Amino acid sequence: MQADFDRGRFADDIGRWLEREGISYRAASALHPCLNPAMLSRAVHQRDLSVTSVLLLSRVAGLDPMLYLVLPVQKNQAVTAIESRETSEMEGGW
């Protein structure tokens, strides 16, 4: 099982950051040249982003990218103990 990225939560947080700053995609890109309107649009609309884009957006918005990592739940597998068993001999030669 692989870890996943919570796009919905990331989109909400990026949207809130833009709102809190009172800036559009273009204004954010002008203030932070490492960003561009297409990247911001993809983030807000829960599209796939490169790792670089996630890290850049997180840094500029003051977010911890690790908060969006969804780790798979590991289930403990049952372990069967090996024991010696005593069985009675059945008639018939077993």
N, C-alpha and C positions, 0 to 999 in steps of 0.2 A: 504494500500500500504506500502511496506517495502522499506527501503533504500537499495541501492546496492553499490557495490564496483567496481570502474573503473579499471579493471585488465589491460586493454591496456595501460593506462597512467602509472600505476605502473610498468608494464613490461618495458616500454620505459625508465622510470627514473632509474630503477635498472640497465638496460643495459648500460645507459649512465654513471652511477656511476662506473660500472666495467671497462668500456672503459677509463674513465677519470683517474682511479687509475692504469690502465694498468695491471689488474689482471684477472686471470681465476677463475672459480668456486672453484677449488682446492686451489689456492693461497688465495682467500678470506676466505675460510674455515680455512686455516692454520693461517691467521692473526687474525681471529675472530672465536674462538672456538664455539661460540653459533650458527654459521651458518654451513651448510653442502652443498655439491654440489647438492644434489637432491632438496633441498629447493630453491636454486638459480635457478636451471633449471626450476622448476615449476613456479617461479616468472617471469622469462624472457619469458617463453612460455605461459603465461596467464592462467595457470592452477589454480585450487582452492588451496588456502592456508589457514592454520589455522590463527586465530586472533593472536596467539603468534608469528607465523612466520612473519606476516605482521609487527607487532610491533618491533620485533628484527631487521628485514631487514631495516625498516624505521630508527631505532635508529642508526644502524651501518652506513647507507648510508647518514645520516643527512637529512632525509626527514620527513615531517609532515604527518602522516598517515591520518589525517582528510581531507587533500586535495583530497583524492581519494574516499571520501564518496559522493555518489550521492543520494541526497534527492529527494523523489517524489514531484512533483509539486502539490500543493494543489489548487484545483479550488474552488472558492467561489460558494456555492450553492445559487441559487435564493431563496429568502425568500418571500413568499406571505403574504402580509399584510391582516389581517382579518378586513373587514369593514362591517358595516351594510349597507344594500342596500334597497332602496325603490323600490318596484315593484308595478305596477298597477295591480289591481285585474282583472282577465280575466273574461269575461262573462261565465257563466256556473258553477259558484260556486267555482272557485279556489281561 
